[in-house]
Amino acid sequence: MGSLEDIRENRLRKLELLKEKGINPYPIKVNQDFQLKEIIDNFSKLSKRKKAIFLVGRIMSLRPQGGLIFFNFSDGTALFQGLIKKTELDKQSIDLFDETVDVGDFLELKGILFKTKRGEKTILTQDWRMISKSLRPLPEKWHGLQDTEERFRKRYLDILMSEEVKERFIIRSRIISEVRNILDKAGYIEVDTPVLQSIYGGANAKPFITHHNVLDIDLYLRISDELYLKRIITGGMPKVYEIARDFRNEGIDHTHNPEFTMLEFYESYSDSKKQMAFVEKMIKSLVKKIHKKNIINYGNDSINFLKKFEIITYYDLFKKYTLINYPETISEDDLSITAKRLGVEINKSDSKQKILDEIFKKVCKPKLIQPTFIIDYPADLLPLAKKYEDNLNIVDAFQLYIGGIELVKAFSELNDPIDQKERLLNQEKNKNAGDKEAQPYDKDFIEAMEYGMPPAGGVGIGIDRLTMLMTNTQNIKEVILFPTMRSRE
């Protein structure tokens, strides 16, 4: 095999040959009577007709055998076998096939369905037509794309050459469809909120910033749709959800990509306890729907969705896994020393809750394999959640971890505008002190709350991470069709 450039030059010559013979290698209209999956599923019935039909697809392999040319082709729904008998096509058509067709080309085939002596379902070609000439060779069938980074950059080839990869994204689509189905049946309305925001908020994260030339204002790609969804329930729509693309200018690792998909839903007159029950039911339903069973594998672990999900408090996790016996009252200095002893990197500007969160991510999170709800978070950690009436230091919130991955964050939504204003101002204070992930103060949001926001339970679920779990995938890039990549240059 020659160099890639030699192969491309050879295919360009074949392209010119087709044009010289008056053939358009990229026609507008294509004849297709059935998809290949339909042919396979209904082969007995369709083959009995002995009637010529049109099929289309990409040539995936060519196997000349004397007077016969066997080939496999795919239309994206299935792989099927084609056969050309040189005695049954005119010489001009056979020669043109030999001279111009390569693996990777798309053909329109007219022919009769039959089974070979080996029982292979096949179309005996009576006529063929080029409908898209490929100029580059596909990766070798058995080697595929070995370079993982190249797989992510050329996802179109990754999907084409790997049924496993293709199936993963089909499952992702099914997950999103089923999520919509569950929420629609529960009476939720799907809505859209702005991607470009003058003030970002709803989460602790660094935003991407851009500029609108006509308005001459800076705008931010949303880090969350939470504050806008809360405006909507304030406006009198009691159950809303959005499946949104969010953007966070943060590090990339096996569970983080700067662009990701979140599901957020809010129910007026609800709270975190009700939403916790709903989330458990939803996750169990999704597992059963996608996998047809209640126990699935993730990495080396078997995860059981038959059992009731475990519930543990945030501080009890530290007592259990870090031997910090009094995380509620430990001093910031002692906590910093403990963090260093545990190999956790911290900054001088980090607050006590930020240090606790970093310890949690490093030490506690990997232990949370079976479905586990963590409840009772420190108020400073979740500035948009409602505090308990008998303990103002704790908020009524939960997160769900499965397989060591955070899948869900939810809480009883704070609807006291005075408390919310104070906590967002405190966030802004932390931001000015050097915490780049702290939230800014959103005056418009506070004004909306002052008109009266109903009590509500809100939930955020990471669709990419949920897909990782459902497809036994360890890297978020494997479940995002086109993940963010460093420039080749």
N, C-alpha and C positions, 0 to 999 in steps of 0.2 A: 504494500500500500504506500502511495506517495505521500508527500506532505499535504497538509490541509489546503494550502493554496493551490497545489497541483490538482487536487480533487475538485476544488471549486472551479478552476479553470476548465477542467474536463466537462463538468456539468454545465457550465456556461456555453460551451460548444454544442452540447446536446440541446440546450434551450434554443440556440440559434438555428439548429437543424429543424426543430419543430416549427419555428417561425418561417423558415425558408419553404417548408412544405405547406404553408398556409394554415397552420394549426395554431390557434390561440391557446397557450399553455396555462392561462389563467382566465377561463371563461366565466361569464356572469351566471348563466343558468346551468344547473346540474340536475340530472335525472336520478331520483332515489325513490324506489317503491317501498322499501322496508329498512329499518335499522337492523344491524347484524344480530342484536339480541333477540329481536322479533323472529328473525329467520331461525335461530337456534331453538327458541322456545316452541316454534310452530313448524318445525322442519318437515315432519311427516305429512302434515296437511298440505303445505305449500309445494313440496316436491312432487306430490301425486298429480299436480296440475300439468306438469310437463310444459309449462308456459314460460317464455323468456321474461326475466325481470331485471330491473336495474338496481345495482348495489354500488356503494361508494366507500372509499376508505384509503388510509395510508398504507403503502407497502412496507411491511415490517421484516420480511425475509424473501429471498428469491432462491429457488432450488432447481436449476435446469437439469434435466435428465434425458439426454438424447433428443427425441422428438417431442418431449413434454417439458413444460415449465410449470412447476408448482410454486405457489407463493402464498404467504399469509398476509392478510391486510386487516386493518382495524379502523372502525369509524368512531371509536371512543366508547361505544357501548359493549363491544365484544371483539374477539379475534376470530377470523374465519379463513377458510382455505379457498384459494382460487386455482384453477388449472387452465392452461392454454395447451391445446393439442395442435401442433404445427400442421397436421393434415386437415384441420377443420377451419383454419383461418387462411385468408389469402396471403401470399408471400409478402406483399407490401406491408400489411399490418404486422406480420411476424417480424419482419426486418426492422420496422420502426420501433417495435417493442424492444428488440435486442439492442438497438442503437441508442435509445433515449431513456429507458426506464431504469431507475435506481431505487434502492431501498431508501425510504423517506418520501418518495413521490406519492401524490394523491391521484387515484384513478377512478374513473367511472367505468363500471363493468356491466355488460349486458350478457345474460347467459341463462342456462338451465340448471336447476338444483339436482344433485344426485349424490349418492354415496360411493366412495371408492371401494375396492376389494377389501381394504383394511377397515372399512366402516367409517371413514372420515367424511363428515358433511362438507360438501364442496360445491362451488359454482363452476360449471364448464363454460368457459368464456367464448361467446360468439362474436363479441365486438368490445373494444375498449377505447377509452379516451383519456388523455392527460387533462386533469383539472387543476393541478398545482404542482409545478416542477420545483423540487427542493434543490438548493445550491450547496448545502453543507451536509456532510454525512452524520447520521445518528451515532451516538456512543455505541461501542461494541456491546452486543446483547448481554454477554456474560460478565463484562467488566463494568458496564454502566458508567456512572460518574463516581469515581473513587474519592475525589477531593470534596470533602464535606462543604467547604466554602463555595466551591463551584456549583454544587447542587443547589445551594440557596440562591446563588446569583442567576442560575439558569433553571429556575423551577419548572419551566415548560418542558425541558428535557427530563427532569427528575420525575415528573408526573408521567410522561410518555413511556419511560423505560422501567418504571417500578410500579407494579400493581399495588404494593403495600402503601407507597406514598399516596397514590391516587385514592385508595380506599380511606386513608386517614382524613383526607379533605372532604370526601363524601360523608364520612361520619360527622365531621365538624358541621357540615350543612344540615344534617339530620338533627343534631343537637340544637342548633338555633331554631329550626322549624318546630321542634318539640317544645322548646322553651316558650315560643310564641303561643303554641297551642295551649299549654298549661295556663299561661297568664290570661289569654283571651277567654278561656273557659271559666276562669276565676273572676271575670268581670273587669279586668284591667284594660285600659285604652292605651294604644301605642302612640307616642308623640315624638316630636323632633325639637331639639334645643340647639342654640348657636354653637358652632365649632370655633368661630372667632369671637373672642370676648374682650371687652375693654378692661375688665378686672377678672382675673382667674380665681378659682376657689373650689371648695368642696373636698379638698384633700391636701395633704402636706407633700408638696413636690415642687421641683423647679420647672417652670414653664418654658416653652418655646415662644420667642417674641418675633413679631413681624410689624410692618408699617403699612398703613393704607394711605396712598399718595393723595387721593382726592380730598379725603377728610383730614389728612395730615395728623393722624393719630396712631399711636402704637396699639397693637392688638396682640392678644395671646391665643395660641391654640389651647383649647380647653384641656384641663387636667382631670376634670370631672364634670358631669352634667347635673350634679346634686342640687346646687342652689337654684337652678332654673326649674327643675322638676318640683322643688318646694314652692316656687312662685306659682306653679300651675295648680297644685293642690290648694294653695291659698286662694286661687281664683275660682275654686268650687268644683274641680274635677277630682273626685275622691280616690280613684285608683288609676295610676298612670305608670307607664314603663317606657324605657328607651334602650335599644341596643345600639351603643354609640362607640365611635372611634375616639379614643382619648390619646393625649400626647403628653409625655413627661420627659423633660430634658435631664435624664438620669443615666446611670451606668447600665451596661448590658451584661446580663448573665443568663443562667439557664431558665430563670423564671421572669426575666424582665426584658422587654423590648420597648424602645421609645414610643412606638405607635402600637396600640393594643385595643382590644374590643372588650367593653364592659356592658353588662346588663345592670341597670338600676331600676328598681320599682318601689313605689311609695303607696301606702294605703292609709287614708285618713281614718281617724278613730281607732287605730290599731297601735300596737307596741311591739317591742323586741321579742317578747315571749310568744306572742301570736305568730310573728314572722319566723321565729325559730322553728316552730312546728311546721309552718308552711314550707320553709326551706328544706327541712329533713324529708318531708313528703315529696317535694319536687326532685331532690337529688336521687332518692330511691326510685322514683318513677322513671327518671332519665336512664339510670343504670339498667333497669329491667327492660325498658323500651329498646335501648341500643344493643344490649348484650344478651337479652333473653334469659338472664340469670341474675342472682343476687350477690355473688361473690366473684370479684375480678382480681386480676394480677396487676400490680404496679411495681415495676422493677423486680426486686427479689421478694416482695411482700404480697401476701394474699389479703385483700381488703374485703371485710364482711359488711354488707349493707342490710343484712337481715336484722341485726341487733339494733337496739335503741342507741343513738349516738351518745357518746360520753359527754359529760359537762364538767368543766373544772374552772375555777376562778383564775384570773390573771396572776394574782399574787401567789396562789397555791402552786402554780407552775414553777415559780422561782424556788419555793421551798422544796419542791419535789426534785428538781433537776439541777439546781445551782448551789444548794445548801446555804442560800441567803435566807436565814430564818425569819428576818423581820424586814422584808422589802418595803413595807409601807412606811417605816420610820428610819431606815438606814440613811446616814448622812451622805451628802454628795461626794465628800472626800473618800469615805470608806467604799462607796459604790465605785468610784473611779479606780481605786486600788484593786477591788475585786474584778472589775472589767479587765484590767491589764493582766491579772493573774489567770483569767480565763482566755486570754489571747484575743480580746475584743478591742479593736481600734476605735478610739474616741478622740474628739476634738475638745480643746479648752472651752469653746463656746457652748458645748452641749449641755442641755439642761438635764436634771436628774431623770426625767421621764424619757428623754432621748437616749440616755445611757442604758436605762432599763430595757428599752426597746432593742438596742443593739445587742445586749446580752441575750435577750429573748431570741432574736434571729439566729445568733450563733450557737446557742446551747440548747434552748428548749424546742425550737421549731423542728429540727430533724427527728425528734422523738415522737412527734405527733403523726403516727402512721394510720391508725384506725380513726374513723370519723370522730372528731372531737370539737365540741363547741367550747370556746374560751369566753367567759363572761366577766362582768364587773371590772371594767378597765378604769385606770386613773383618769380623772376629769381632764387633766391637762393634755392627755394623749389623744383624746377625741373631742375637739372643741365644738362639734356640731351635735353632740349627743346630750340627752337629758340626764341630769343628776338624780340620784336616788333622794327621796324626800328625807330619809332618816340618816343619810351619809352623803354630804355634799362633795366629798372627795372622790366619789365613785360614780361612773355613769352606767346607765342601763343599756348595755351594748353586748354584742357577741361577734366573734369571728369563728369561721369553720375551717379547720385544717384536716386535710386528708392526704396521706402519702408524704407528709412533711411539707405540703404546699398550702399556702393560704388561698382559699377559694372564695370565701364570702366574708364581707364586713357589713354589719348591720347594727342599727340601734333605734331606741325610742327617740324620735327626732326632737331636738330642742325647739320649742315654739315660744319661749319667753324672750321677747325682743330685747329686754334690758340685760338679761343674763347673756344672751347671744352677742350683744354689742360689746359687753365687758370682755368676753372670752376672745372675740376676734381682735379687739384692741390689744389684748395680751399677746396674741399671736403676732400682731404687727410689731409689738415691742421686741419679741424674740427675733423677728426678722431683721429689725434694725440692729440687734445685738450680734448678728452674724449667722443666724439660722436661715440658710437659703431656701429651706423647704417649708418654712412657716407660711401661713396663709395671710394675705393682705386683708385689710378692713374693707368690706363692701357696703358702702352707705346705702345703695339702692336696695340691696337685699334686706337690710335692717328696716328700711322704710316699708317694704312689702310686708314684713312680719308684723309691723306695728298696726297694719290693717286687720290683723287677726289670722294666724295660721292654726289650723286644727291640730289636735294631737295626732301623731302619725308614727307608723313604723316603716323604716326605709331599709332597703337591702341593695348591696352591690355585689355582683358575682363576675369574676374574671372568666370570660368565655374561652380565651386562649388556654388558661390553666385548666379549666374544666375539660377542654378537649385533650390536653396532655394526659389527664387522669383517665379519660375514657378510651384513649388509644395507646395507653402504656408507653408514653413518650417522655423522655427525660429532659428535652430541650425545647423551649418555647419556639425557637426558630423552625422546628419541625412541624408546627401546627399553624404557622402564619405563612401564607402563600409567598409573600415577598417581604421577608424581614429586613430590618434596617441593617445595612452593611457598610463597613469602612470603604472609602474610595480606594480603587486599585492603585491610584497614583499617590 
